[in-house]
């Protein structure tokens, strides 16, 4: 079992490793296996390593910035929406 913010990977399946920036893990067990870190969706990333929920994926990564997204009080808007 891994703590939140940690997951295993295919190279080291028996270890719990800190999730890298741009991913998260809620911890626990999944299908009797250690969870893997889940990549943030939609071009977003995290502020740093060890994120524990998908909500931490609230920082515009390069792809989101190229699409014109900008942070606005925990919400996202595009340049054409003001």
Secondary structure by P-SEA (a helix, b strand, c coil): cccccccccccccccccccccccccccccccccccccccccccccccccccccccccccccaaaaaaccccccccccccccc
